[in-house]
Amino acid sequence: MAMVMMMAGICTKDLLLPRASSSQPASILTCNVPTRRVCRRAQMHSVELLPVVNDSHFCPQVADAVNLLYPEFMRIDAIVAKNLDRVLNAYASARVGTHHFGGSTGYGHNDAGGREALDSAFATLVGSEAAIVRSQFFSGTHAIACALYAALRPGGELLAVAGAPYDTLEEVIGLRGSPNHGSLKEFGVSYRELPLLEDGGLDWDGLDEAVKPQTQCALIQRSCGYSWRKSLTVAEIKRAIEKIKAQNPRCVVVVDNCYGEFVETLEPTAVGADLMAGSLIKNPGGTIAPSGGYVAGKAEWVESAAARLCAPGIGMEAGATSGDVMRLLFQGLFLGPQMVGESIKGGLLVAEVMAAEGYKVQPPPRVQRHDIIQAVQLGTRERLLAFCAAVQKCCPVGAYIRPVAGASAGYESEVVFADGTFVDGSTSELSCDGPLREPYVVFCQGGTHWTHWALALESVLEALSKL
């Protein structure tokens, strides 16, 4: 039986494949399949070798990009290994066992320690004092809102230090939306934001003087969201936290960590963030968590956020989760590093191919990533719709559906989504979306393997060529 040993990111070498016949001499062909060394089975046994034919399944533009990106893929695999080691150590520390997958009903008082084990493992993993990881969080916005309401009180101020927040937080803050829904503004919390610089980076000089005595909470959005800007590194978040605390030590720093988990080998809570929040149908759910979110950080603030999720006096001590879901939360977190690695590879591939086609991309090709989002500036409504329709055709669920732009809860502009995912709205699975406003940017993310994006890109190029 022929055996091909593949390791993404290792430079191409001669590959030996055994042949059943022993009547002809061995032959060697260079193949575009990367491998660390010659097949050991061929070395250990006297076998004949069958020439390998390089039969790429990808269109030429994608195949060329893949060959250029193998060294980048290897670097990503190294980060995956480090983060997987972190998860394994956290699970060992929490003594995770099969009894934790049993789930519970009603109030959740009969939980067999699953909640506590998952919270403990997550806190260890992200370097925080405490964490609450629950299926009852509807979304990342819900988890972030709980964190903000935990830190803010009437008369206080919320300062966004990385420019305007993600669209869905605007109604939470009270910048727009329906009255009498309990926004922060309606509770007497004022809002101010520090604009980004022209290059999309933080205004470090402005931040030196931005925090006031009434600033109860500073919000740092790690990812670009629907903005054309660089995503923040953990080192930049640390620097921002130090500047904020130097001006007002009592100011609670909340980090919107959506799309950033496992992209680096540290999380914001490990470098001083008081709270961070995110979604389990993004990075830490490993593409299989069916719902949920998390808040992690200093114990007093996590407990306050838990009271916002449920009610004061109940906090983290209750909440039923079925056994099937509980197991998926544990397993999804374990798979998170690997799935994030594949998503980053997919993003690199999107950037490489689309930049070669003449489109502006953010981040640029072959630069280190700090979240899983890859933005492509398409320039017209027609191209944005065509891009999303082409991606939808390559989705495992609803490939027959043609995405149309429309209003979506929490968003100011019309938005178009391509998300034929097994988990509704999952952006850890291959997906893309974008607001129908200039300059018509599509935001790509997710993917269980980079080859899925390779196939989708062929569909995209074909669709755009017809416009």
BATORMAR-778827 format. One record per residue (C-alpha): x, y, z; residue in three letters; residue number from 1. Coordinates in pm, 1 decimal. Layout:
residues N
       c1       c2       c3 residuo num
        X        Y        Z     ALA NUM
...
This chain:
residues 467
       c1       c2       c3 residuo num
      0.0      0.0      0.0     MET   1
    132.7    342.0    -88.7     ALA   2
    188.0    573.3    203.6     MET   3
    230.2    948.1    180.2     VAL   4
    340.3   1128.7    492.9     MET   5
    220.5   1490.4    481.6     MET   6
    322.1   1770.8    711.3     MET   7
    200.0   2116.3    614.2     ALA   8
    477.6   2368.8    614.4     GLY   9
    777.2   2142.8    560.6     ILE  10
    974.8   2209.3    247.5     CYS  11
    919.2   1977.4    -48.0     THR  12
   1149.9   1678.3    -73.0     LYS  13
   1174.6   1366.8   -281.5     ASP  14
    898.3   1129.0   -184.2     LEU  15
    933.8    753.8   -207.5     LEU  16
    633.7    530.9   -251.0     LEU  17
    643.5    150.3   -236.0     PRO  18
    529.5    -58.8   -532.5     ARG  19
    387.0   -405.5   -506.3     ALA  20
    600.1   -546.2   -788.0     SER  21
    961.1   -640.7   -712.6     SER  22
   1072.9   -690.2  -1072.1     SER  23
   1172.9   -332.0  -1155.6     GLN  24
   1418.1    -86.8  -1000.0     PRO  25
   1308.7    183.6   -762.5     ALA  26
   1230.7    524.4   -908.3     SER  27
   1211.2    865.4   -747.6     ILE  28
   1006.6   1168.0   -846.3     LEU  29
    994.6   1509.2   -684.1     THR  30
    643.2   1571.8   -561.0     CYS  31
    475.9   1887.6   -434.4     ASN  32
    359.7   1704.8   -123.8     VAL  33
    564.1   1832.9    172.8     PRO  34
    724.8   1572.0    396.0     THR  35
    980.7   1581.1    672.3     ARG  36
   1171.0   1275.3    555.6     ARG  37
   1158.4    983.0    318.6     VAL  38
    890.9    732.8    404.9     CYS  39
   1037.6    519.5    682.9     ARG  40
    854.1    209.4    567.4     ARG  41
   1035.6    238.0    237.2     ALA  42
   1367.0    264.6    422.6     GLN  43
   1298.2    -24.5    657.6     MET  44
   1183.7   -268.9    390.1     HIS  45
   1316.3   -354.3     47.2     SER  46
   1030.3   -223.7   -162.5     VAL  47
   1002.1    -89.3   -511.5     GLU  48
    901.1    272.1   -568.0     LEU  49
    615.2    407.5   -773.9     LEU  50
    652.3    751.4   -935.7     PRO  51
    416.9   1011.6   -788.3     VAL  52
    224.1   1239.3  -1021.7     VAL  53
    151.5   1591.3   -893.3     ASN  54
   -219.7   1618.1   -965.2     ASP  55
   -331.9   1934.1   -784.2     SER  56
   -705.5   1962.3   -728.5     HIS  57
   -679.0   2341.7   -713.4     PHE  58
   -691.0   2603.2   -987.1     CYS  59
   -350.4   2751.3  -1084.1     PRO  60
   -391.2   3073.3   -882.5     GLN  61
   -468.6   2878.5   -565.6     VAL  62
   -204.4   2610.1   -628.3     ALA  63
     64.8   2878.2   -671.6     ASP  64
    -41.5   3048.1   -348.7     ALA  65
    -36.6   2718.0   -158.2     VAL  66
    321.7   2649.9   -264.9     ASN  67
    427.0   2994.5   -142.7     LEU  68
    252.9   2949.7    192.1     LEU  69
    393.2   2616.9    311.8     TYR  70
    660.5   2786.3    531.2     PRO  71
    386.2   2999.0    689.5     GLU  72
    178.5   2687.7    752.3     PHE  73
    469.2   2532.6    940.7     MET  74
    495.4   2836.7   1168.6     ARG  75
    124.1   2816.9   1241.3     ILE  76
    152.7   2447.7   1328.9     ASP  77
    416.2   2538.8   1588.4     ALA  78
    168.8   2778.1   1754.5     ILE  79
   -101.9   2510.5   1740.4     VAL  80
    128.6   2268.5   1923.0     ALA  81
    201.8   2520.5   2199.4     LYS  82
   -163.8   2603.3   2248.4     ASN  83
   -265.6   2237.8   2246.9     LEU  84
     -8.8   2177.0   2518.6     ASP  85
   -168.3   2458.7   2719.0     ARG  86
   -510.6   2295.5   2684.7     VAL  87
   -378.3   1955.2   2790.1     LEU  88
   -210.1   2103.0   3097.3     ASN  89
   -527.1   2291.3   3191.3     ALA  90
   -739.8   1975.9   3159.6     TYR  91
   -492.2   1778.2   3367.2     ALA  92
   -495.1   2047.7   3634.2     SER  93
   -875.3   2043.3   3645.8     ALA  94
   -873.0   1660.6   3656.2     ARG  95
  -1123.5   1641.1   3371.3     VAL  96
  -1296.8   1301.8   3359.8     GLY  97
  -1589.0   1141.2   3181.2     THR  98
  -1814.1   1204.7   3480.9     HIS  99
  -1794.3   1575.7   3395.4     HIS 100
  -1984.7   1511.1   3071.1     PHE 101
  -2301.6   1394.9   3246.5     GLY 102
  -2482.0   1726.5   3234.2     GLY 103
  -2773.6   1830.9   3450.6     SER 104
  -3138.8   1939.8   3445.2     THR 105
  -3358.2   2198.9   3614.8     GLY 106
  -3157.6   2429.1   3836.6     TYR 107
  -2842.6   2238.1   3755.6     GLY 108
  -2775.4   2151.1   4119.0     HIS 109
  -2718.7   1787.0   4024.4     ASN 110
  -2426.2   1878.1   3800.2     ASP 111
  -2143.9   1631.6   3866.3     ALA 112
  -1874.2   1896.0   3877.1     GLY 113
  -1875.4   1962.6   3502.8     GLY 114
  -1939.4   2336.3   3534.4     ARG 115
  -1662.5   2382.0   3788.2     GLU 116
  -1414.9   2168.3   3594.9     ALA 117
  -1478.1   2355.0   3269.7     LEU 118
  -1455.7   2694.5   3439.8     ASP 119
  -1136.5   2591.6   3617.6     SER 120
   -972.7   2453.0   3304.6     ALA 121
  -1063.0   2763.0   3105.7     PHE 122
   -929.9   2998.0   3374.1     ALA 123
   -601.4   2806.2   3389.0     THR 124
   -578.5   2808.7   3011.3     LEU 125
   -617.8   3185.9   2977.1     VAL 126
   -422.4   3282.0   3289.4     GLY 127
   -712.9   3428.9   3487.1     SER 128
   -838.6   3398.5   3843.1     GLU 129
  -1181.3   3273.5   3737.0     ALA 130
  -1401.5   3204.8   3437.4     ALA 131
  -1763.6   3131.1   3360.1     ILE 132
  -1816.0   2919.7   3046.9     VAL 133
  -2182.0   2862.4   2971.7     ARG 134
  -2408.0   2749.1   2691.2     SER 135
  -2659.2   3008.8   2816.3     GLN 136
  -2461.2   3296.3   2664.1     PHE 137
  -2642.4   3362.6   2336.6     PHE 138
  -2345.0   3517.4   2158.7     SER 139
  -2018.1   3702.8   2201.1     GLY 140
  -2214.9   4028.2   2224.0     THR 141
  -2416.9   3881.2   2511.4     HIS 142
  -2101.9   3779.4   2700.8     ALA 143
  -1935.0   4118.0   2641.0     ILE 144
  -2250.6   4297.7   2752.1     ALA 145
  -2247.9   4099.1   3077.4     CYS 146
  -1886.2   4202.5   3132.4     ALA 147
  -1964.7   4571.3   3067.3     LEU 148
  -2267.3   4573.0   3297.1     TYR 149
  -2052.6   4407.0   3563.4     ALA 150
  -1797.8   4690.8   3554.4     ALA 151
  -2019.4   4997.3   3503.5     LEU 152
  -2254.1   5183.6   3735.2     ARG 153
  -2470.7   5497.0   3693.5     PRO 154
  -2259.9   5809.1   3660.3     GLY 155
  -1960.6   5621.6   3526.7     GLY 156
  -1798.1   5640.8   3186.8     GLU 157
  -1714.8   5376.3   2929.8     LEU 158
  -1408.7   5453.9   2717.6     LEU 159
  -1350.2   5259.9   2394.3     ALA 160
   -977.3   5286.6   2333.4     VAL 161
   -963.9   5111.8   1993.3     ALA 162
  -1205.9   5327.6   1800.4     GLY 163
  -1570.0   5244.3   1742.8     ALA 164
  -1678.5   4905.3   1878.6     PRO 165
  -1836.0   4624.5   1676.6     TYR 166
  -2178.0   4708.1   1532.4     ASP 167
  -2374.9   4482.2   1767.8     THR 168
  -2239.9   4663.7   2076.2     LEU 169
  -2378.6   4999.7   1963.8     GLU 170
  -2724.3   4918.7   2099.0     GLU 171
  -2576.1   4783.1   2421.9     VAL 172
  -2397.9   5113.4   2473.8     ILE 173
  -2697.8   5319.8   2361.5     GLY 174
  -2553.6   5477.0   2047.4     LEU 175
  -2863.0   5365.5   1856.1     ARG 176
  -3149.9   5123.9   1893.0     GLY 177
  -3485.5   5097.9   2066.2     SER 178
  -3556.6   5302.6   2381.1     PRO 179
  -3644.2   5138.6   2712.1     ASN 180
  -3440.8   4825.0   2639.5     HIS 181
  -3192.8   4897.9   2916.6     GLY 182
  -2885.2   5023.2   2731.4     SER 183
  -2591.6   5152.2   2931.9     LEU 184
  -2691.5   5506.1   2834.1     LYS 185
  -3035.6   5455.3   2987.9     GLU 186
  -2866.1   5353.2   3312.3     PHE 187
  -2672.4   5679.6   3323.5     GLY 188
  -2343.1   5556.1   3180.2     VAL 189
  -2168.6   5799.3   2945.1     SER 190
  -1959.4   5691.7   2649.6     TYR 191
  -1648.5   5820.3   2480.2     ARG 192
  -1414.6   5667.3   2225.0     GLU 193
  -1054.5   5726.6   2126.8     LEU 194
  -1032.3   5728.3   1746.1     PRO 195
   -771.4   5518.3   1574.0     LEU 196
   -484.7   5676.8   1384.0     LEU 197
   -494.7   5701.3   1006.2     GLU 198
   -288.6   5382.2    976.2     ASP 199
   -547.3   5191.5   1180.7     GLY 200
   -332.6   5166.2   1493.8     GLY 201
   -401.8   5279.5   1849.1     LEU 202
   -344.4   5644.3   1932.9     ASP 203
    -79.4   5584.9   2198.8     TRP 204
    -19.4   5954.1   2267.7     ASP 205
   -392.1   6015.4   2298.4     GLY 206
   -429.8   5717.5   2530.3     LEU 207
   -175.1   5871.7   2769.2     ASP 208
   -435.1   6136.0   2859.3     GLU 209
   -763.3   5965.6   2774.4     ALA 210
   -856.0   5804.2   3107.4     VAL 211
  -1042.3   6028.1   3351.2     LYS 212
  -1139.2   5983.3   3718.7     PRO 213
  -1497.2   5899.8   3610.1     GLN 214
  -1379.8   5635.7   3360.0     THR 215
  -1504.3   5318.9   3526.3     GLN 216
  -1434.5   5088.0   3234.1     CYS 217
  -1206.7   5083.3   2930.9     ALA 218
  -1310.2   4858.4   2641.9     LEU 219
  -1044.5   4716.2   2411.6     ILE 220
  -1164.2   4539.3   2098.2     GLN 221
   -893.4   4296.5   1992.8     ARG 222
  -1024.3   4211.3   1648.2     SER 223
  -1089.0   4447.5   1358.6     CYS 224
  -1464.4   4379.6   1361.4     GLY 225
  -1622.6   4549.7   1060.4     TYR 226
  -1342.5   4808.6   1045.5     SER 227
  -1054.3   4828.7    799.9     TRP 228
   -780.9   4820.1   1061.4     ARG 229
   -513.0   4604.6   1211.4     LYS 230
   -615.3   4366.8   1485.0     SER 231
   -435.7   4419.8   1813.9     LEU 232
   -154.1   4199.1   1935.1     THR 233
   -150.3   4073.2   2292.0     VAL 234
    164.3   4284.3   2343.4     ALA 235
    -26.4   4595.8   2231.4     GLU 236
   -314.6   4509.8   2463.6     ILE 237
    -68.0   4477.3   2751.3     LYS 238
     81.0   4816.8   2670.5     ARG 239
   -266.2   4973.5   2656.2     ALA 240
   -362.1   4820.5   2992.0     ILE 241
    -48.1   4959.8   3153.3     GLU 242
   -126.0   5309.3   3022.8     LYS 243
   -488.2   5288.4   3143.4     ILE 244
   -396.6   5163.7   3490.9     LYS 245
   -126.2   5429.8   3528.6     ALA 246
   -396.2   5697.0   3496.9     GLN 247
   -673.2   5525.7   3693.6     ASN 248
   -591.1   5199.7   3874.1     PRO 249
   -960.3   5145.0   3953.5     ARG 250
  -1063.2   5149.5   3587.3     CYS 251
  -1178.0   4801.1   3485.1     VAL 252
  -1026.0   4691.4   3153.8     VAL 253
  -1258.5   4472.3   2946.8     VAL 254
  -1128.8   4304.2   2631.5     VAL 255
  -1358.2   4192.5   2351.3     ASP 256
  -1160.4   3878.6   2268.5     ASN 257
  -1381.2   3747.5   1987.4     CYS 258
  -1183.2   3590.9   1701.2     TYR 259
   -856.4   3617.4   1895.9     GLY 260
   -842.5   3302.8   2110.0     GLU 261
   -553.2   3064.3   2033.8     PHE 262
   -410.1   3288.0   1760.4     VAL 263
   -118.0   3368.9   1989.4     GLU 264
     11.9   3170.3   2284.9     THR 265
   -115.3   3416.0   2549.3     LEU 266
   -456.3   3570.2   2610.1     GLU 267
   -530.4   3924.6   2736.6     PRO 268
   -612.9   3807.1   3090.4     THR 269
   -255.8   3676.6   3118.2     ALA 270
   -121.9   4029.6   3062.0     VAL 271
   -344.1   4228.0   3297.8     GLY 272
   -698.7   4249.4   3155.8     ALA 273
   -957.4   4254.9   3434.1     ASP 274
  -1217.5   4085.2   3215.4     LEU 275
  -1236.1   3939.0   2868.3     MET 276
  -1528.6   3783.5   2690.4     ALA 277
  -1602.3   3588.4   2375.1     GLY 278
  -1817.3   3333.9   2197.0     SER 279
  -1799.0   2954.4   2189.6     LEU 280
  -1925.3   2939.7   1831.1     ILE 281
  -1603.5   3116.0   1741.0     LYS 282
  -1245.4   3007.1   1819.1     ASN 283
  -1272.8   2831.3   2158.8     PRO 284
  -1563.9   2611.4   2050.2     GLY 285
  -1351.4   2420.3   1803.3     GLY 286
  -1637.2   2422.1   1544.8     THR 287
  -1846.7   2176.6   1750.0     ILE 288
  -1972.4   2374.5   2051.4     ALA 289
  -2342.2   2421.0   1971.0     PRO 290
  -2379.2   2750.2   2157.2     SER 291
  -2237.7   2956.3   2439.4     GLY 292
  -1980.6   3208.1   2546.5     GLY 293
  -1744.4   3291.8   2827.9     TYR 294
  -1624.0   3565.6   3059.7     VAL 295
  -1284.0   3529.0   3228.4     ALA 296
  -1071.4   3750.7   3448.4     GLY 297
  -1047.4   3871.1   3807.9     LYS 298
  -1275.2   3666.7   4033.5     ALA 299
  -1479.4   3961.2   4166.9     GLU 300
  -1561.8   4085.0   3819.2     TRP 301
  -1636.6   3738.6   3679.4     VAL 302
  -1883.2   3683.2   3963.6     GLU 303
  -2045.7   4018.4   3885.9     SER 304
  -2075.0   3922.6   3517.2     ALA 305
  -2229.7   3590.1   3618.8     ALA 306
  -2492.4   3782.5   3815.3     ALA 307
  -2578.0   3970.4   3497.0     ARG 308
  -2612.3   3643.5   3304.9     LEU 309
  -2862.5   3507.9   3557.3     CYS 310
  -2943.3   3701.8   3876.5     ALA 311
  -2767.3   3840.2   4184.5     PRO 312
  -2740.1   3571.0   4447.7     GLY 313
  -2732.1   3288.3   4194.1     ILE 314
  -2427.7   3378.2   3989.8     GLY 315
  -2210.3   3079.8   3902.5     MET 316
  -2382.5   2825.2   4126.6     GLU 317
  -2660.9   2711.3   3897.1     ALA 318
  -2760.6   2660.2   3536.3     GLY 319
  -2840.8   2329.2   3370.1     ALA 320
  -2657.6   2202.0   3063.4     THR 321
  -2743.6   1873.5   2895.4     SER 322
  -2481.8   1600.7   2885.5     GLY 323
  -2444.8   1613.0   2508.5     ASP 324
  -2375.1   1985.7   2519.4     VAL 325
  -2137.5   1965.1   2815.0     MET 326
  -1919.9   1709.1   2637.9     ARG 327
  -1911.3   1923.0   2325.3     LEU 328
  -1796.8   2226.5   2526.9     LEU 329
  -1503.7   2028.1   2667.5     PHE 330
  -1421.4   1864.4   2336.6     GLN 331
  -1463.0   2186.9   2140.3     GLY 332
  -1217.3   2370.6   2364.9     LEU 333
   -970.9   2085.4   2315.4     PHE 334
  -1009.4   2113.2   1937.1     LEU 335
   -986.7   2492.6   1943.9     GLY 336
   -612.4   2531.7   1878.0     PRO 337
   -622.0   2302.8   1574.7     GLN 338
   -931.5   2463.3   1423.0     MET 339
   -790.5   2813.0   1477.7     VAL 340
   -468.4   2707.1   1307.2     GLY 341
   -659.7   2587.3   1002.2     GLU 342
   -863.5   2906.1    996.0     SER 343
   -547.6   3118.0    999.9     ILE 344
   -407.1   2914.2    711.4     LYS 345
   -729.3   2971.8    521.0     GLY 346
   -703.1   3345.4    585.7     GLY 347
   -346.8   3351.5    460.6     LEU 348
   -460.1   3175.0    145.5     LEU 349
   -744.8   3422.1     88.2     VAL 350
   -502.2   3713.2    128.6     ALA 351
   -244.6   3561.7   -105.6     GLU 352
   -490.5   3481.5   -384.0     VAL 353
   -699.3   3798.8   -366.5     MET 354
   -396.1   4028.4   -342.5     ALA 355
   -253.4   3861.4   -652.2     ALA 356
   -583.0   3942.1   -825.4     GLU 357
   -533.6   4310.7   -744.2     GLY 358
   -761.3   4352.8   -441.8     TYR 359
   -664.7   4530.7   -119.4     LYS 360
   -647.2   4289.5    173.0     VAL 361
   -615.4   4332.7    550.1     GLN 362
   -396.9   4184.1    693.9     PRO 363
   -153.1   4184.6    398.9     PRO 364
    -23.2   3852.6    263.1     PRO 365
    222.6   3653.2    469.8     ARG 366
    221.1   3863.7    786.0     VAL 367
    169.9   3731.9   1137.8     GLN 368
   -196.1   3706.1   1235.2     ARG 369
   -359.2   3826.7   1556.5     HIS 370
   -714.2   3712.7   1487.3     ASP 371
   -875.1   3477.7   1235.9     ILE 372
  -1040.2   3744.6   1019.2     ILE 373
   -921.9   3819.9    667.0     GLN 374
  -1073.6   4127.3    502.9     ALA 375
  -1087.1   4186.8    128.1     VAL 376
  -1190.9   4523.7    -14.1     GLN 377
  -1409.3   4444.5   -315.5     LEU 378
  -1520.0   4795.8   -407.4     GLY 379
  -1873.3   4729.5   -530.6     THR 380
  -2198.0   4585.2   -401.4     ARG 381
  -2208.0   4339.2   -691.8     GLU 382
  -1866.3   4194.9   -610.8     ARG 383
  -1951.3   4158.7   -242.0     LEU 384
  -2271.7   3971.2   -319.9     LEU 385
  -2098.3   3755.3   -581.6     ALA 386
  -1814.8   3667.4   -341.5     PHE 387
  -2056.0   3556.2    -70.3     CYS 388
  -2271.6   3361.9   -317.2     ALA 389
  -1964.5   3177.1   -445.6     ALA 390
  -1856.7   3083.9    -92.8     VAL 391
  -2208.8   2968.3     -5.8     GLN 392
  -2196.7   2725.0   -298.1     LYS 393
  -1897.2   2559.3   -132.3     CYS 394
  -2059.1   2521.6    209.1     CYS 395
  -2166.6   2177.2    334.9     PRO 396
  -2505.3   2307.1    448.7     VAL 397
  -2736.1   2509.7    224.5     GLY 398
  -2513.6   2512.1    -81.7     ALA 399
  -2829.5   2560.8   -288.5     TYR 400
  -2910.4   2891.9   -112.5     ILE 401
  -2819.9   3225.7   -269.9     ARG 402
  -2732.0   3481.2      2.2     PRO 403
  -2917.5   3812.2    -14.7     VAL 404
  -2848.3   4132.2    174.4     ALA 405
  -3089.9   4230.2    446.7     GLY 406
  -3139.0   4368.2    794.2     ALA 407
  -2992.1   4162.6   1076.8     SER 408
  -3044.1   4202.5   1450.8     ALA 409
  -2781.6   4430.0   1602.2     GLY 410
  -2642.7   4565.2   1274.2     TYR 411
  -2698.5   4918.3   1144.5     GLU 412
  -2635.0   4845.0    775.3     SER 413
  -2772.1   4571.3    556.7     GLU 414
  -2547.2   4266.6    585.4     VAL 415
  -2490.9   3966.3    360.7     VAL 416
  -2377.4   3634.1    506.5     PHE 417
  -2239.8   3315.7    355.7     ALA 418
  -2253.2   3068.8    639.7     ASP 419
  -2365.4   2723.1    540.1     GLY 420
  -2249.7   2589.0    874.2     THR 421
  -2353.8   2297.9   1093.1     PHE 422
  -2386.3   2533.8   1391.7     VAL 423
  -2607.1   2830.3   1307.7     ASP 424
  -2398.4   3146.5   1285.5     GLY 425
  -2072.8   2967.9   1359.7     SER 426
  -1776.7   3171.3   1240.9     THR 427
  -1527.0   2905.5   1339.3     SER 428
  -1662.0   2712.4   1041.0     GLU 429
  -1588.9   2846.4    692.6     LEU 430
  -1792.8   3161.5    643.5     SER 431
  -1782.2   3518.8    522.5     CYS 432
  -1996.0   3828.2    556.0     ASP 433
  -1993.7   4201.3    507.7     GLY 434
  -2200.5   4515.3    550.8     PRO 435
  -2350.1   4662.0    235.1     LEU 436
  -2166.1   4993.2    260.0     ARG 437
  -1860.0   5141.4     98.4     GLU 438
  -1589.6   5028.1     38.6     PRO 439
  -1775.6   4692.2     31.0     TYR 440
  -1543.4   4476.3    235.0     VAL 441
  -1595.5   4104.2    280.3     VAL 442
  -1473.0   3953.3    606.9     PHE 443
  -1364.9   3588.5    581.3     CYS 444
  -1310.4   3356.8    875.7     GLN 445
  -1324.3   2999.4    997.9     GLY 446
  -1272.4   2668.4    827.6     GLY 447
  -1197.0   2321.1    960.1     THR 448
   -914.6   2283.9    706.9     HIS 449
   -738.7   2528.5    476.8     TRP 450
   -823.6   2314.5    174.2     THR 451
  -1187.9   2415.4    215.8     HIS 452
  -1089.8   2777.7    151.1     TRP 453
   -875.2   2662.3   -142.3     ALA 454
  -1184.0   2510.8   -305.2     LEU 455
  -1402.9   2810.1   -217.4     ALA 456
  -1152.9   3052.1   -369.6     LEU 457
  -1174.3   2878.1   -705.0     GLU 458
  -1549.2   2936.6   -697.5     SER 459
  -1493.4   3299.5   -596.5     VAL 460
  -1248.4   3370.2   -878.6     LEU 461
  -1485.5   3220.7  -1132.5     GLU 462
  -1778.0   3429.8  -1003.5     ALA 463
  -1583.5   3756.4   -999.3     LEU 464
  -1451.6   3694.4  -1351.7     SER 465
  -1809.0   3696.6  -1482.4     LYS 466
  -1890.1   4046.3  -1354.1     LEU 467
